[in-house]
Amino acid sequence: MKIIADKNILSVENGFGQYGELCLVDGRKIQREDLRDADALLVRSVTVVDESLLRGSNIKFVGTATSGTDHIDLAYLEKNEIHFADAKGSNANAVVEYCFAALAYAVLNKKLKIENCEVGIIGGGKVGGLFASKLAAMHINYRVYDPFLAMQNAVKKSDSQIQYSTLEEVLQCDVVSLHVPLTKSGKFPTENLLDAEKLHLLQDGALLINTSRGGVVDEAALRQFLQESHDVSCVFDVWNREPKIDQRSADQVDIATPHIAGYSQEAKTAATGVLRQAFQMHFKLGEIDPDGMNERAVKLSVNDIGKSEDQHWAILLAAFPIDQLSLNFKQAIKEGEGSAAFERIRQQFLGRREFKSMTINAQDCSKEQTRFLCLLGFNFAE
């Protein structure tokens, strides 16, 4: 069996090397010629998988180590009986941690009063649902807009505790966070979901977080909206035409990062594991637990931060410094190195550890601050 795989899929050699000939390639450079005698293809979001890539190949299995599938022509795969697997949900916790880092930035720099605010979540799936559950545990108010899930629950007469809101209601929240796939058709398409009209529904002083896909927000409309001096803060991790980021868009948002919200060692290892299981089931292979797939977490220390009522937010931002990352990324874009920096930073972030792997030496935290950080997964040194 021959497997073509993006070389940047974490632990792909340990996960798939024992099943046959494994060829590792640059995901942005995979071509049809590479697949002619291959049986399986493993990609990330940087590889578009459609007829132009697969035509004439013997590919029987396509797996993407991502939650989003907008880079995959699912209709073509189904028509040609090519089995497909994604890693939906594997990076949910990593993305939610990014969202909390965005909240920390706004608390410390934008005077966001989290105890009095309401968080609007657009998309209540794996990521949005986890975000909502953590907010609920912290007694932070939230609303969820997800017409697809609302319709499903209505049909199934589900006893879900979530009371779904309208898009207009969610856009009136103090914080609005996007967690939807990029879709261009169907009953609820999300392309340019936040257009000029919808952006103007945001409150003054609101925080807009986008960790979904760049095309969910109309970037041209967003630039115009921000030029009009609206008091809205923006934390954006995803962009149109990645990795070529429009400098005007990056300059205007408060925090700009290169699509790394879902990047962590835990998330990427889990994604590879999910694909391995799907691969084993499809080809009816015996399960093998390769070395390196179940790596033990390494506890990392977060430096002590001075005691204050916002100490827990400062610790959170120190653990995931999206503000410093943004400064470096924006500077690289200004110097004309945006695409290179986009790839370099993403590569570096493959090794990022989630909060559950971090130990905090913070003796002066209050009980409430300790509870907050523990809910996010942090450990405390004895």
Residue pairs with C-beta under 8 A, 6 or more apart in sequence:
1 19
1 20
1 21
1 39
1 40
1 283
2 20
2 21
2 23
2 37
2 38
2 39
2 40
3 16
3 19
3 20
3 21
3 22
3 23
3 38
3 39
3 40
3 41
3 42
4 23
4 25
4 30
4 34
4 35
4 38
4 40
4 41
4 42
5 12
5 16
5 22
5 23
5 24
5 25
5 41
5 42
5 43
6 12
6 24
6 25
6 26
6 27
6 30
6 42
6 43
6 44
6 46
6 47
6 65
7 24
7 25
7 26
7 27
8 27
8 44
8 347
8 350
9 42
9 44
9 65
9 268
9 271
9 272
10 65
10 265
10 268
10 269
10 271
10 272
10 350
11 268
11 269
11 272
11 290
11 292
11 293
12 22
12 24
12 42
12 272
13 22
13 24
14 290
14 291
14 292
14 293
15 272
15 273
15 275
15 276
15 290
15 293
16 22
16 42
16 276
16 279
17 290
18 288
18 290
19 279
19 283
19 285
20 39
23 34
23 38
25 34
27 43
27 44
27 46
27 47
28 46
28 47
30 41
30 43
30 47
30 53
31 53
32 52
32 53
32 54
32 55
32 56
32 57
35 41
35 53
35 54
35 57
35 59
36 56
36 57
36 58
37 58
38 57
38 58
38 59
39 58
39 59
39 60
39 61
40 59
40 60
40 61
40 62
40 63
40 279
41 49
41 54
41 59
41 61
41 62
41 63
42 62
42 63
42 64
42 65
42 275
43 49
43 62
43 63
43 64
43 65
43 71
44 64
44 65
44 66
45 64
45 66
45 68
45 70
45 71
45 259
46 71
47 53
47 71
48 71
49 62
49 64
49 71
49 72
49 73
49 77
50 72
50 73
50 76
51 73
51 76
54 62
54 76
54 80
54 82
59 82
60 82
60 83
60 282
61 82
61 83
61 84
61 85
61 278
61 279
61 282
61 283
62 72
62 77
62 82
62 83
62 84
62 85
63 84
63 85
63 86
63 87
63 275
63 278
63 279
64 71
64 72
64 85
64 86
64 87
64 275
65 87
65 90
65 268
65 271
65 272
65 275
66 86
66 87
66 91
66 262
66 271
67 86
67 87
67 88
67 89
67 90
67 91
67 92
67 126
67 127
67 181
67 262
68 181
68 182
68 212
68 213
69 86
69 181
70 181
70 182
70 183
70 213
70 215
72 84
72 86
74 84
76 82
77 83
77 84
78 84
83 278
83 282
85 274
85 275
85 278
85 279
85 282
87 270
87 271
87 272
87 274
87 275
88 125
88 126
89 126
89 127
90 267
90 268
90 270
90 271
90 274
91 127
91 261
91 262
91 263
91 264
91 267
91 268
91 270
91 271
92 126
92 127
92 130
93 130
93 264
93 266
93 267
93 354
93 377
94 261
94 262
94 263
94 264
94 266
94 267
94 352
94 354
95 127
95 131
95 179
95 211
95 261
95 262
96 127
96 130
96 131
96 134
97 264
97 320
97 354
97 355
97 376
98 211
98 237
98 260
98 261
98 262
98 320
98 322
99 131
99 177
99 209
99 211
99 261
100 134
100 316
100 320
100 376
101 316
101 317
101 319
101 320
101 321
101 322
102 177
102 207
102 209
102 235
102 255
102 322
103 112
103 114
103 175
103 207
103 313
104 313
104 314
104 316
104 317
105 235
105 254
105 255
105 317
105 322
105 323
106 112
106 175
106 207
106 233
106 235
107 113
107 114
107 310
107 313
108 310
108 313
108 314
108 317
109 254
109 323
110 205
110 207
110 233
110 254
112 174
112 175
112 207
114 140
115 140
116 174
117 140
117 141
117 173
117 174
117 175
118 141
118 142
118 143
118 173
118 174
118 175
119 131
119 135
119 140
119 141
119 142
119 143
119 173
119 174
119 175
119 176
119 177
120 142
120 143
120 144
120 145
120 165
120 169
120 170
120 171
120 172
120 173
120 175
120 176
120 177
121 128
121 131
121 132
121 142
121 143
121 144
121 145
121 170
121 177
121 179
122 128
122 145
122 146
122 167
122 170
122 176
122 177
122 178
122 179
122 180
122 193
123 145
123 146
123 178
123 179
123 180
123 181
123 212
124 132
124 144
124 145
124 146
124 149
124 162
124 164
124 179
125 146
125 149
125 179
125 180
127 179
127 211
128 144
128 146
128 177
128 179
128 180
131 142
131 177
131 179
132 142
132 144
132 162
134 375
134 376
135 141
135 142
136 142
137 375
138 372
138 375
142 173
143 165
143 169
143 170
143 173
144 162
144 163
144 164
144 165
144 170
145 164
145 165
145 166
145 167
145 169
145 170
146 164
146 180
147 164
147 187
147 188
148 187
148 188
149 162
149 164
150 164
152 158
153 160
153 162
153 164
167 193
167 198
168 201
170 176
171 198
171 201
171 202
172 201
172 203
173 203
173 206
174 203
174 205
174 206
174 207
175 206
175 207
175 209
176 202
176 206
176 207
176 208
176 209
177 209
177 210
177 211
178 193
178 194
178 208
178 209
178 210
178 211
178 212
178 216
178 217
179 211
179 212
180 190
180 193
180 212
180 213
180 216
181 190
181 212
181 213
182 190
182 191
182 212
182 213
182 214
182 215
182 216
183 189
183 190
183 191
184 191
190 212
190 213
190 215
190 216
191 215
191 216
192 215
192 216
192 217
192 218
192 221
193 216
193 217
194 216
194 217
194 218
194 221
194 222
195 218
195 221
196 218
196 221
196 224
196 225
199 217
199 218
199 221
199 222
199 225
200 225
202 208
202 230
202 232
203 232
204 230
204 231
204 232
205 231
205 232
206 232
206 233
207 232
207 233
207 234
207 235
208 232
208 233
208 234
208 235
209 234
209 235
209 236
210 216
210 217
210 234
210 235
210 236
210 237
210 238
211 237
211 238
211 261
211 262
212 238
213 238
214 238
214 239
214 240
214 241
214 242
215 240
216 238
217 236
219 239
219 240
219 246
219 249
222 234
222 249
222 252
223 248
223 249
223 252
225 232
226 232
226 234
226 252
226 253
227 252
233 254
234 252
234 253
234 254
234 255
235 253
235 254
235 255
235 322
236 249
236 253
236 255
236 256
236 257
237 257
237 258
237 259
237 260
237 261
238 259
238 261
239 245
239 246
239 249
239 250
239 259
240 246
240 249
242 258
242 259
242 342
243 258
243 338
243 339
243 342
243 343
244 338
244 339
245 256
245 258
245 333
245 338
245 339
245 342
247 333
247 334
247 338
249 256
250 256
250 329
250 330
250 333
250 338
251 330
251 334
254 326
255 322
255 323
255 326
256 326
256 329
256 330
256 333
257 322
257 325
257 326
257 329
257 345
258 329
258 341
258 342
258 343
258 345
258 346
259 342
259 346
260 325
260 345
260 346
260 349
260 352
263 346
263 349
263 350
263 352
264 349
264 352
264 353
264 354
265 295
265 350
265 351
265 352
265 353
265 354
266 297
266 353
266 354
266 356
266 357
267 354
268 350
269 293
269 295
272 293
273 293
276 293
277 287
279 285
280 286
280 287
280 288
297 353
297 356
297 357
298 353
298 357
299 357
299 358
299 359
299 379
300 353
300 357
300 358
300 359
301 358
301 359
301 360
301 361
301 381
302 315
302 318
302 319
302 358
302 359
302 360
302 361
302 362
302 378
303 318
303 361
304 361
304 362
304 363
305 311
305 314
305 315
305 318
305 362
306 314
307 364
308 314
311 362
311 364
311 365
311 369
312 365
312 369
312 372
312 373
315 360
315 362
315 365
315 373
315 378
316 373
316 376
317 323
319 355
319 358
319 378
320 355
325 345
328 341
328 345
329 338
329 341
329 342
329 345
332 338
332 340
332 341
333 341
354 377
355 373
355 376
355 377
355 378
356 377
356 378
356 379
358 377
358 378
358 379
359 378
359 379
359 380
359 381
360 373
360 378
360 379
360 380
360 381
361 381
362 373
362 380
365 373
365 380
370 380
373 380
374 380
